[in-house]
Amino acid sequence: MGANIMIKAKLSIPLVISTVFLTGCFDVSGGGWIHSAAGGKNKATFGFEMLCDQDTKEASGTITYHDSGVTVDGYGGNYKGKPKKLALNGVIAGNEGCGLDAPYAGYRGDYTPIPASVGPGGSFRVYVSDGGETGPDKDDKIMIFIDTGIFAGYENDQYLQGGNISAL
């Protein structure tokens, strides 16, 4: 039986996927915040470390992501109670386009919602760009797409408003 979900989000700015955003295979870490996919004054915060073995091209790492403007109101009739904010812990399971040069990286993985009782986890893709500056850098970018699970269909594509992404 299929799951019914509702994700509340008022998108006031259309999301555009950049066609010049290349992917690569290298180590990258970062943390900070971007505007919520819902717009307004809400924030989406994140922290991650993504690693890629140059010899085997195997990826590993973790990501934590929260969007305070997006809520999940229900899941298949089983979730009851106060709406929960979109929050997840992800584990990197592979890369998206190994072999290209920094400062771009793409990874994919599986996530668990926070709290897990919200509904089933699923898969995601995340792409990051290091603008090249040390320290806080508004030329850094993160794009996240949630493909399956309770948060399926969520996407956010923005330049950092605070924090830093560093290609190692």
N, C-alpha and C positions, 0 to 999 in steps of 0.2 A: 504494500500500500504506500503511495507517495506521501511525502511530507509536505505540509502546508506551512509556510512561514510568511511573516510580514516584517520587512525591515523598513522602519520609518526613516526617511531622509528627504529633506527638501534640497534638491540640487539647484542652486541658483546660478551656478557656473557650469557650462558644459565641459565635460572632460575630453581632452583631445590626446590621442596617442601620438607621440612624436615619431616620425618615420626615420629620423636620423639617430635614434637612440640605439646604439650598437651594443652587443653583448660580448663579454669576455670571460676568461677563466683565470682568476687570480684571487688572492685573499683581499677581503674588504671588511671593514667594521665601521660602525657608526651608531649614532643615537641623536635624538632631537625631536622636533615637532614640525608638522605641516598643518594646513587648514583641514578641517573635517570634510569628508565627502558630502556632508549635509550642508556645508556652507556656514554662514553666520560667524559667531565668535567662538564656535567649538573648535577643539584641536584634536588632531590625531598624533599620538606619540609613539615612538618606536625605539628599539635598541636591538642591534644584531651583530653577529660575527659570522661571516661566511668564508669558508676556506675551499680552495681547489688545488689538488695535487697536480703539479705541472706534468709529472711523468704519467700518471694513471688517468688524469682528468676526472678523478672522483671528487665529488663535492661533499662537504659536511658543514655543520654549523647550526645556529639557532637564531630565532627572531621572536621578539615579543612586540605586539602591536595592539594599540587601543585607539578607538575612535569614539570620543565622548559625545558626538552628535548623532550617532546611529544606534538605534535600539532594536532588539529582537523582541517582538510581542508574543510570539507563540511558535510552537513547533508541533505539527501533527496532532494538535489537540492535547498533547501530553504536558506541555510546559504551562504552568499556571503561576500567577504571582506578578510581582512588579517587573516591568520591562527591564531587560539587562542591556547594558552598553556593549557594543561590539568590542570584544577583547579576545586575544588568542595568543597561545604559545605555539611556535612552529619549529619543526626540525627539518633542516635542509636534506633533501634526498637526491638531488642531482643539479646539473647546471643547464643553462639555456645558451648554448653557443660558445663552447670552450674554444680557445685558440686565438681569439682576437685580442687586441691590445687594450690596456687600461686607457682611460679611466672609467670604462663601462663594464658592468657585471650583471649577469642574470642567473637566477637560481630558482629552483622549484622545490616544493616539499609538502609535508603534511602538517596539519595543525590540530590542536585541541582547543575548544572554546574555554574561556574563563568566565564562570565556572563550567565544568564539564556537563553539569545537569541541564544547561541551556539546550543542548541537542548534539547531534553527531558532528565530529570533526570532519575534515575534508582535505582538499588539496589547494595549494596556492602557487602563484608565481610572483617573484619580486625582482625588480630591476633597479639598480642604483647607479648613480653617476657621481664621481668625485670631481668637483669643479677646479681642483688643483691648488686651492689656497689652504694653508695650515690654519687650524682653529676654526671658529664659526665661519660658515661660508654659504651665502645665499645662492651660489651657483651650483650647489649640490642638489641632487634630485633623487626622489624615490617614487617608484610606481609599484603598486600592489594590486593584484587581481586574484580574487578568491573564486575558484572554479566549481567546487563541490562542497557539500556539508551544509550546516545551518546558515552560514554566511554566503552561500553561493550567489554570485552576481555582483558582489561588492567590488568596487574598484576605486582607487584614488591615485592620482598622477599629479604630483606637485613638487615645486622647489621648496627646499627647507626654509623655514622662517626662523628657526633656531637650531643649533646643534652643528654636527659635522659628520661627513662621510669621508673615510680615508682608505684609499687603495694602498695596500701594503706591498 
